[in-house]
Amino acid sequence: MKKFEMNLYNTEETQGFAENLGAKLWAGAVLLLEGDLGAGKTTFTKGLAKGLGVKRTVNSPTFTIIKEYQGNLPLYHMDVYRVSDSDEDLGFDEYFEGEGVTVVEWAHLIDSQLPSERLEISIFHRGDNERRIEVVPAGEQYERLCEEIFK
């Protein structure tokens, strides 16, 4: 699999990158976000939401598991950190195959339920505000998307 990488030097760059990505997504797109606590997963999702035309304030769904936002496409923001049984059927596939864009924080915790075609995004601390983003596309549509946004 190809891997695309980029350094982002502040919150505005992180959100700007995600906003650009969000503007290019389609119904049924699935993005998996990984990174340590405080790495910027929710900051990234806020930018993505802006690119999707979401007007509401986006925050982490840590205690509710899924938050839904309306924009040009619906945004389904999941935080599965507190899901105790990765094999429990919580209906995630309905979101993955739905009419919106799904973002899953801590996605490795429900690996067996994830679609094979997706965009895997890892965010790493590189200083107070600097982040390293690594993006691995799984599927031709996601590869084309990465080639477009990383040119």
Backbone as a printed PyTorch tensor [residue, N CA C, xyz], in Angstrom:
tensor([[[  0.8320,  -1.1850,   0.0000],
         [  0.0000,   0.0000,   0.0000],
         [  0.8750,   1.2470,   0.0000]],

        [[  0.3960,   2.2580,  -0.6850],
         [  1.0820,   3.5370,  -0.6950],
         [  0.8500,   4.2560,   0.6210]],

        [[  1.8310,   5.0890,   0.9990],
         [  1.6630,   5.9270,   2.1790],
         [  2.0330,   7.3530,   1.7930]],

        [[  1.1940,   8.2930,   2.2070],
         [  1.4130,   9.7060,   1.9460],
         [  1.6760,  10.3880,   3.2890]],

        [[  2.6310,  11.3130,   3.3180],
         [  3.0010,  11.9550,   4.5760],
         [  3.1190,  13.4560,   4.4100]],

        [[  2.8960,  14.1600,   5.5340],
         [  2.9990,  15.6170,   5.5110],
         [  3.2120,  16.1130,   6.9410]],

        [[  4.0220,  17.1560,   7.0920],
         [  4.1420,  17.8510,   8.3720],
         [  3.2070,  19.0500,   8.3500]],

        [[  2.5140,  19.2540,   9.4570],
         [  1.6330,  20.4030,   9.6240],
         [  2.1210,  21.1440,  10.8590]],

        [[  2.2990,  22.4570,  10.7480],
         [  3.0350,  23.1990,  11.7630],
         [  2.1820,  23.9280,  12.7840]],

        [[  0.8610,  23.9170,  12.6320],
         [ -0.0080,  24.5380,  13.6240],
         [ -1.4360,  24.0280,  13.4220]],

        [[ -2.3000,  24.4170,  14.3330],
         [ -3.6960,  23.9780,  14.2930],
         [ -4.3780,  24.4010,  13.0010]],

        [[ -4.0820,  25.6240,  12.5530],
         [ -4.7160,  26.1350,  11.3270],
         [ -4.3380,  25.2860,  10.1130]],

        [[ -3.0670,  24.8630,  10.0300],
         [ -2.6520,  24.0090,   8.9040],
         [ -3.3330,  22.6460,   8.9820]],

        [[ -3.4500,  22.1020,  10.1850],
         [ -4.1170,  20.8050,  10.3520],
         [ -5.5680,  20.9010,   9.9090]],

        [[ -6.2520,  21.9320,  10.3820],
         [ -7.6500,  22.0890,  10.0050],
         [ -7.7970,  22.4200,   8.5170]],

        [[ -6.8830,  23.1960,   7.9650],
         [ -6.9360,  23.5300,   6.5420],
         [ -6.7490,  22.3100,   5.6620]],

        [[ -5.7930,  21.4490,   6.0210],
         [ -5.5850,  20.2050,   5.2800],
         [ -6.8540,  19.3560,   5.3240]],

        [[ -7.4260,  19.2200,   6.5280],
         [ -8.6330,  18.4020,   6.6920],
         [ -9.8250,  19.0210,   5.9660]],

        [[ -9.9250,  20.3430,   5.9660],
         [-11.0230,  21.0140,   5.2580],
         [-10.9440,  20.7410,   3.7590]],

        [[ -9.7400,  20.8300,   3.2090],
         [ -9.5290,  20.5270,   1.7850],
         [ -9.9290,  19.0820,   1.4850]],

        [[ -9.5440,  18.1710,   2.3560],
         [ -9.9100,  16.7670,   2.2030],
         [-11.4270,  16.5990,   2.2610]],

        [[-12.0610,  17.2220,   3.2470],
         [-13.5030,  17.1020,   3.4230],
         [-14.2870,  17.5590,   2.2060]],

        [[-13.8020,  18.5910,   1.5500],
         [-14.4930,  19.1260,   0.3720],
         [-14.4540,  18.1580,  -0.8110]],

        [[-13.5870,  17.1590,  -0.7560],
         [-13.4290,  16.2120,  -1.8670],
         [-14.0430,  14.8350,  -1.5790]],

        [[-14.6780,  14.6720,  -0.4240],
         [-15.2040,  13.3610,  -0.0410],
         [-16.5850,  13.1020,  -0.6250]],

        [[-17.0340,  11.8930,  -0.5260],
         [-18.2780,  11.4130,  -1.1380],
         [-19.0760,  10.6090,  -0.1220]],

        [[-20.3460,  10.4030,  -0.4220],
         [-21.2070,   9.5790,   0.4300],
         [-20.6200,   8.1760,   0.5230]],

        [[-20.4930,   7.6810,   1.7350],
         [-19.9310,   6.3490,   1.9600],
         [-18.4390,   6.3530,   2.2430]],

        [[-17.7970,   7.5200,   2.1970],
         [-16.3690,   7.5930,   2.4970],
         [-16.1530,   7.2830,   3.9740]],

        [[-15.0940,   6.5110,   4.2700],
         [-14.7700,   6.1260,   5.6380],
         [-13.3210,   6.5070,   5.9220]],

        [[-13.1200,   7.2890,   6.9830],
         [-11.7970,   7.7210,   7.4070],
         [-11.5320,   7.1890,   8.8020]],

        [[-10.3750,   6.5760,   8.9840],
         [ -9.9870,   6.0430,  10.2770],
         [ -8.8970,   6.9350,  10.8530]],

        [[ -9.0900,   7.4200,  12.0670],
         [ -8.1260,   8.3040,  12.7010],
         [ -7.4580,   7.6050,  13.8760]],

        [[ -6.1380,   7.6160,  13.8640],
         [ -5.3620,   7.0630,  14.9680],
         [ -4.3880,   8.1310,  15.4510]],

        [[ -4.0450,   8.0610,  16.7070],
         [ -3.0870,   8.9840,  17.3030],
         [ -3.2650,   8.9820,  18.8020]],

        [[ -2.2030,   9.3490,  19.5130],
         [ -2.2670,   9.4110,  20.9680],
         [ -3.3200,  10.4110,  21.4170]],

        [[ -3.6880,  10.3480,  22.6880],
         [ -4.5730,  11.3540,  23.2610],
         [ -3.9570,  12.7300,  23.0400]],

        [[ -4.7450,  13.6560,  22.5380],
         [ -4.2580,  15.0060,  22.2990],
         [ -3.4540,  15.1910,  21.0200]],

        [[ -3.4010,  14.1650,  20.1740],
         [ -2.6180,  14.2690,  18.9360],
         [ -3.2670,  15.2050,  17.9230]],

        [[ -4.5810,  15.3780,  18.0030],
         [ -5.2600,  16.2720,  17.0800],
         [ -6.3490,  15.6230,  16.2540]],

        [[ -6.8510,  14.4810,  16.6920],
         [ -7.8980,  13.7900,  15.9420],
         [ -9.1780,  14.6290,  15.8490]],

        [[ -9.5810,  15.2110,  16.9510],
         [-10.7920,  16.0320,  16.9270],
         [-10.5430,  17.3430,  16.1930]],

        [[ -9.3710,  17.9200,  16.3400],
         [ -9.0110,  19.1290,  15.5840],
         [ -9.0940,  18.8370,  14.0890]],

        [[ -8.5750,  17.6940,  13.6780],
         [ -8.6400,  17.2640,  12.2820],
         [-10.1060,  17.1450,  11.8470]],

        [[-10.9270,  16.5270,  12.6770],
         [-12.3320,  16.3150,  12.3370],
         [-13.0800,  17.6380,  12.2240]],

        [[-12.7170,  18.6250,  13.0280],
         [-13.3310,  19.9500,  12.9170],
         [-13.0710,  20.5540,  11.5410]],

        [[-11.8490,  20.4340,  11.0430],
         [-11.5350,  20.9240,   9.7020],
         [-12.2740,  20.1480,   8.6310]],

        [[-12.3430,  18.8500,   8.7920],
         [-13.0590,  17.9960,   7.8460],
         [-14.5230,  18.4070,   7.7750]],

        [[-15.1200,  18.6540,   8.9400],
         [-16.5280,  19.0690,   9.0050],
         [-16.7340,  20.3800,   8.2620]],

        [[-15.8210,  21.3000,   8.4240],
         [-15.9200,  22.5840,   7.7220],
         [-15.9110,  22.3520,   6.2060]],

        [[-15.0440,  21.4480,   5.7430],
         [-14.9940,  21.1250,   4.3180],
         [-16.2590,  20.4750,   3.8090]],

        [[-16.9940,  19.8340,   4.7110],
         [-18.2710,  19.1990,   4.3600],
         [-19.4450,  20.1610,   4.5090]],

        [[-19.1690,  21.3920,   4.9380],
         [-20.2320,  22.3830,   5.0800],
         [-21.0020,  22.2960,   6.3830]],

        [[-20.4520,  21.6230,   7.3870],
         [-21.1030,  21.5230,   8.6900],
         [-20.9620,  22.8630,   9.4040]],

        [[-22.0530,  23.3710,   9.9240],
         [-22.0540,  24.6680,  10.6190],
         [-21.9480,  24.5310,  12.1310]],

        [[-22.4030,  23.3990,  12.6850],
         [-22.3820,  23.1930,  14.1350],
         [-20.9580,  23.0080,  14.6490]],

        [[-20.7680,  23.2680,  15.9280],
         [-19.4840,  23.0190,  16.5810],
         [-19.2720,  21.5150,  16.7100]],

        [[-18.1090,  21.0590,  16.3010],
         [-17.7620,  19.6400,  16.3770],
         [-16.9070,  19.4250,  17.6130]],

        [[-17.2710,  18.4090,  18.3990],
         [-16.4390,  18.0210,  19.5320],
         [-16.4100,  16.5040,  19.6260]],

        [[-15.5460,  15.9970,  20.4790],
         [-15.3420,  14.5580,  20.5560],
         [-16.5760,  13.8430,  21.0930]],

        [[-16.9550,  12.7440,  20.4530],
         [-18.1070,  11.9580,  20.9210],
         [-17.7090,  10.8960,  21.9430]],

        [[-16.6800,  11.1580,  22.7420],
         [-16.1170,  10.1670,  23.6520],
         [-17.1600,   9.4070,  24.4580]],

        [[-18.1350,  10.0840,  25.0100],
         [-19.0850,   9.4040,  25.8890],
         [-20.3680,   8.9820,  25.1910]],

        [[-20.5570,   9.3870,  23.9400],
         [-21.7630,   9.0020,  23.2060],
         [-21.4570,   8.0390,  22.0680]],

        [[-20.2310,   7.7930,  21.7740],
         [-19.7110,   6.9450,  20.6990],
         [-19.9090,   7.5780,  19.3240]],

        [[-21.1160,   8.0360,  18.9740],
         [-21.3630,   8.5880,  17.6390],
         [-22.1010,   9.9260,  17.7480]],

        [[-21.5860,  10.9120,  17.0180],
         [-22.2960,  12.1830,  16.8570],
         [-22.5400,  12.3790,  15.3710]],

        [[-23.6960,  12.8930,  15.0340],
         [-24.0540,  13.1500,  13.6390],
         [-24.1860,  14.6450,  13.4170]],

        [[-23.6500,  15.0970,  12.2860],
         [-23.7060,  16.5050,  11.9090],
         [-24.2150,  16.5970,  10.4740]],

        [[-25.0120,  17.6250,  10.1960],
         [-25.5200,  17.8320,   8.8440],
         [-24.7090,  18.9010,   8.1380]],

        [[-24.3360,  18.6000,   6.9090],
         [-23.6260,  19.5350,   6.0420],
         [-24.0280,  19.2160,   4.6170]],

        [[-23.1240,  19.4590,   3.6720],
         [-23.3900,  19.0660,   2.2830],
         [-23.6280,  17.5620,   2.2160]],

        [[-22.9180,  16.8290,   3.0470],
         [-23.1490,  15.4040,   3.3120],
         [-23.2030,  15.2600,   4.8230]],

        [[-23.9330,  14.2840,   5.3370],
         [-23.8940,  14.0590,   6.7810],
         [-22.4780,  13.6220,   7.2000]],

        [[-22.0830,  14.0210,   8.3880],
         [-20.8190,  13.5800,   8.9730],
         [-21.1580,  12.7360,  10.1930]],

        [[-20.6590,  11.5060,  10.2040],
         [-20.8250,  10.6040,  11.3300],
         [-19.4690,  10.5210,  12.0220]],

        [[-19.3700,  11.1010,  13.2000],
         [-18.1150,  11.1660,  13.9430],
         [-18.1730,  10.1640,  15.0860]],

        [[-17.3310,   9.1360,  15.0250],
         [-17.3270,   8.0730,  16.0230],
         [-16.0430,   8.1160,  16.8360]],

        [[-16.1760,   7.8530,  18.1130],
         [-15.0310,   7.6460,  18.9900],
         [-15.2920,   6.3120,  19.6760]],

        [[-14.5670,   5.2760,  19.2580],
         [-14.8330,   3.9290,  19.7600],
         [-13.8780,   3.5250,  20.8830]],

        [[-13.2140,   4.5090,  21.4760],
         [-12.2590,   4.2430,  22.5560],
         [-12.8980,   3.4560,  23.6950]],

        [[-14.1510,   3.7280,  24.0010],
         [-14.8160,   3.0970,  25.1350],
         [-15.6570,   1.8720,  24.7510]],

        [[-15.5740,   1.4280,  23.5110],
         [-16.2960,   0.2170,  23.1100],
         [-15.5620,  -0.9680,  23.7280]],

        [[-16.2360,  -1.7110,  24.5850],
         [-15.5680,  -2.7690,  25.3460],
         [-15.4520,  -4.0880,  24.5840]],

        [[-16.3800,  -4.3830,  23.7000],
         [-16.3550,  -5.6550,  22.9700],
         [-16.3180,  -5.3530,  21.4800]],

        [[-15.1450,  -5.5470,  20.8710],
         [-14.9790,  -5.1860,  19.4620],
         [-15.8380,  -6.0300,  18.5260]],

        [[-16.3420,  -7.1620,  19.0040],
         [-17.1820,  -8.0060,  18.1550],
         [-18.6740,  -7.7450,  18.3490]],

        [[-19.0170,  -6.8850,  19.2970],
         [-20.4210,  -6.5600,  19.5230],
         [-20.9650,  -5.7860,  18.3210]],

        [[-22.1170,  -6.1730,  17.8310],
         [-22.7120,  -5.5040,  16.6710],
         [-23.4330,  -4.2390,  17.1240]],

        [[-22.8130,  -3.0990,  16.8530],
         [-23.3940,  -1.8100,  17.2320],
         [-23.9570,  -1.0680,  16.0250]],

        [[-24.0470,  -1.7630,  14.8880],
         [-24.6350,  -1.1580,  13.6980],
         [-23.7100,  -0.2150,  12.9490]],

        [[-22.3970,  -0.3540,  13.1430],
         [-21.4530,   0.5320,  12.4590],
         [-21.5710,   0.4340,  10.9430]],

        [[-21.8550,  -0.7710,  10.4360],
         [-21.9320,  -0.9540,   8.9840],
         [-23.0140,  -0.0840,   8.3540]],

        [[-24.0640,   0.2370,   9.0890],
         [-25.1070,   1.1190,   8.5640],
         [-24.5420,   2.5170,   8.2850]],

        [[-23.6060,   2.9440,   9.1070],
         [-22.9510,   4.2350,   8.8850],
         [-21.9480,   4.1240,   7.7340]],

        [[-21.1460,   3.0560,   7.7390],
         [-20.1190,   2.8920,   6.7060],
         [-20.7200,   2.8160,   5.3030]],

        [[-21.9220,   2.2940,   5.2130],
         [-22.5800,   2.1450,   3.9210],
         [-23.6530,   3.2120,   3.7140]],

        [[-23.6570,   4.2260,   4.5580],
         [-24.7080,   5.2300,   4.5410],
         [-24.4880,   6.3530,   3.5540]],

        [[-25.2570,   7.4090,   3.7500],
         [-25.2790,   8.5490,   2.8370],
         [-24.2880,   9.6390,   3.2230]],

        [[-23.4780,   9.3820,   4.2520],
         [-22.5640,  10.4160,   4.7140],
         [-21.1220,   9.9670,   4.7300]],

        [[-20.3110,  10.7780,   5.3730],
         [-18.8900,  10.5080,   5.5740],
         [-18.7200,  10.0600,   7.0190]],

        [[-18.0180,   8.9540,   7.2310],
         [-17.8000,   8.4310,   8.5730],
         [-16.3480,   8.6120,   8.9710]],

        [[-16.1370,   9.1920,  10.1510],
         [-14.8070,   9.3380,  10.7360],
         [-14.7970,   8.5240,  12.0150]],

        [[-13.8150,   7.6300,  12.1440],
         [-13.7310,   6.7540,  13.3130],
         [-12.4140,   7.0050,  14.0420]],

        [[-12.5040,   7.5520,  15.2600],
         [-11.3270,   7.7000,  16.1090],
         [-11.0920,   6.3930,  16.8570]],

        [[ -9.8230,   6.0050,  17.0050],
         [ -9.4270,   4.7640,  17.6690],
         [ -9.9510,   3.5450,  16.9090]],

        [[ -9.9340,   3.6230,  15.6040],
         [-10.5460,   2.6110,  14.7340],
         [ -9.9880,   1.2030,  14.9370]],

        [[ -8.7310,   1.0850,  15.3350],
         [ -8.1460,  -0.2520,  15.5060],
         [ -8.9210,  -1.0920,  16.5190]],

        [[ -9.6900,  -0.4450,  17.3890],
         [-10.4430,  -1.1740,  18.4050],
         [-11.6480,  -1.9230,  17.8400]],

        [[-12.0700,  -1.5730,  16.6240],
         [-13.1880,  -2.2900,  15.9770],
         [-12.7530,  -2.8080,  14.6070]],

        [[-11.5010,  -3.1770,  14.5100],
         [-10.9070,  -3.5770,  13.2270],
         [-11.7380,  -4.6030,  12.4580]],

        [[-12.3030,  -5.5660,  13.1500],
         [-13.0590,  -6.6270,  12.4610],
         [-14.3440,  -6.1140,  11.8210]],

        [[-14.8020,  -4.9120,  12.1980],
         [-16.0460,  -4.3670,  11.6620],
         [-15.8260,  -3.3000,  10.5850]],

        [[-14.5760,  -2.9840,  10.3020],
         [-14.2730,  -1.8930,   9.3730],
         [-14.3470,  -2.3490,   7.9200]],

        [[-14.7620,  -1.4660,   7.0260],
         [-14.7800,  -1.8250,   5.6030],
         [-13.3540,  -1.9440,   5.0730]],

        [[-13.1770,  -2.7470,   4.0420],
         [-11.8320,  -2.9450,   3.4870],
         [-11.3400,  -1.7080,   2.7420]],

        [[-12.2600,  -0.9600,   2.1360],
         [-11.8640,   0.2730,   1.4450],
         [-12.0940,   1.4410,   2.3830]],

        [[-10.9970,   2.2000,   2.6180],
         [-11.0470,   3.2930,   3.5900],
         [ -9.7780,   4.1170,   3.4980]],

        [[ -9.7620,   5.2050,   4.2420],
         [ -8.5900,   6.0710,   4.3140],
         [ -8.0970,   6.0340,   5.7520]],

        [[ -6.8930,   5.5270,   5.9510],
         [ -6.3220,   5.4090,   7.2900],
         [ -5.4070,   6.6090,   7.5390]],

        [[ -5.6990,   7.3730,   8.5860],
         [ -4.9520,   8.5920,   8.8830],
         [ -4.3780,   8.4810,  10.2880]],

        [[ -3.0630,   8.5960,  10.3960],
         [ -2.4000,   8.5910,  11.6980],
         [ -1.8050,   9.9710,  11.9310]],

        [[ -1.9760,  10.4760,  13.1580],
         [ -1.4900,  11.8020,  13.5220],
         [ -0.4940,  11.6430,  14.6630]],

        [[  0.7010,  12.2280,  14.4930],
         [  1.7630,  12.1140,  15.4830],
         [  2.2100,  13.4900,  15.9570]],

        [[  2.4600,  13.6310,  17.2710],
         [  3.0330,  14.8600,  17.8360],
         [  4.4640,  15.0260,  17.3170]],

        [[  4.8270,  16.2470,  16.9480],
         [  6.2080,  16.5450,  16.5550],
         [  6.6660,  17.8300,  17.2360]],

        [[  6.0240,  18.2040,  18.3070],
         [  6.3050,  19.4450,  19.0070],
         [  4.9970,  19.9800,  19.5580]],

        [[  5.0420,  21.1810,  20.1370],
         [  3.8390,  21.7450,  20.7480],
         [  2.6560,  21.7830,  19.7870]],

        [[  2.8580,  22.3460,  18.6180],
         [  1.7630,  22.4770,  17.6530],
         [  1.9980,  21.6960,  16.3620]],

        [[  3.2020,  21.2350,  16.1540],
         [  3.5180,  20.5250,  14.9110],
         [  3.0190,  19.0830,  14.9760]],

        [[  2.4730,  18.6330,  13.8460],
         [  1.9790,  17.2700,  13.7200],
         [  2.5020,  16.6530,  12.4240]],

        [[  2.6810,  15.3640,  12.4570],
         [  3.0030,  14.5910,  11.2550],
         [  1.7570,  13.7800,  10.9260]],

        [[  1.3030,  13.8800,   9.6890],
         [  0.1260,  13.1470,   9.2260],
         [  0.6160,  12.0680,   8.2580]],

        [[  0.2060,  10.8380,   8.4960],
         [  0.4770,   9.7390,   7.5750],
         [ -0.8660,   9.1990,   7.1070]],

        [[ -1.0280,   9.1000,   5.8010],
         [ -2.2960,   8.6780,   5.2110],
         [ -2.0490,   7.4570,   4.3250]],

        [[ -2.7990,   6.4030,   4.5880],
         [ -2.6990,   5.1700,   3.8070],
         [ -4.0650,   4.8930,   3.1910]],

        [[ -4.1590,   4.9880,   1.8560],
         [ -5.4340,   4.6940,   1.1950],
         [ -5.5980,   3.1900,   0.9590]],

        [[ -6.7840,   2.6810,   1.1880],
         [ -7.1100,   1.2940,   0.8820],
         [ -8.2720,   1.3270,  -0.1090]],

        [[ -7.9610,   1.1180,  -1.3700],
         [ -8.9680,   1.1810,  -2.4290],
         [ -8.6000,   2.2430,  -3.4490]],

        [[ -8.9640,   1.9720,  -4.7030],
         [ -8.5840,   2.8640,  -5.8100],
         [ -9.1120,   4.2850,  -5.6450]],

        [[-10.3510,   4.4320,  -5.1910],
         [-10.9390,   5.7610,  -5.0470],
         [-10.1480,   6.5770,  -4.0140]],

        [[ -9.7200,   5.9410,  -2.9430],
         [ -8.9420,   6.6220,  -1.9130],
         [ -7.5190,   6.9290,  -2.4100]],

        [[ -6.9530,   6.0380,  -3.2210],
         [ -5.6310,   6.3150,  -3.8020],
         [ -5.6750,   7.5430,  -4.7090]],

        [[ -6.7060,   7.6310,  -5.5450],
         [ -6.8470,   8.8090,  -6.4170],
         [ -7.0010,  10.0840,  -5.5920]],

        [[ -7.7730,   9.9970,  -4.5240],
         [ -7.9620,  11.1450,  -3.6330],
         [ -6.6190,  11.5940,  -3.0530]],

        [[ -5.8320,  10.6650,  -2.5690],
         [ -4.5210,  11.0100,  -1.9820],
         [ -3.5810,  11.6080,  -3.0290]],

        [[ -3.5720,  11.0490,  -4.2090],
         [ -2.7180,  11.6020,  -5.2650],
         [ -3.1180,  13.0390,  -5.5880]],

        [[ -4.4090,  13.3350,  -5.4780],
         [ -4.8780,  14.7030,  -5.7430],
         [ -4.4990,  15.6590,  -4.6040]],

        [[ -4.7060,  15.2640,  -3.3600],
         [ -4.4760,  16.2030,  -2.2510],
         [ -3.0080,  16.3070,  -1.8440]],

        [[ -2.1870,  15.3460,  -2.2190],
         [ -0.7690,  15.3870,  -1.8590],
         [  0.1300,  15.8140,  -3.0140]],

        [[ -0.4430,  16.3510,  -4.1110],
         [  0.4150,  16.7620,  -5.2320],
         [  1.0360,  18.1030,  -5.0040]]])
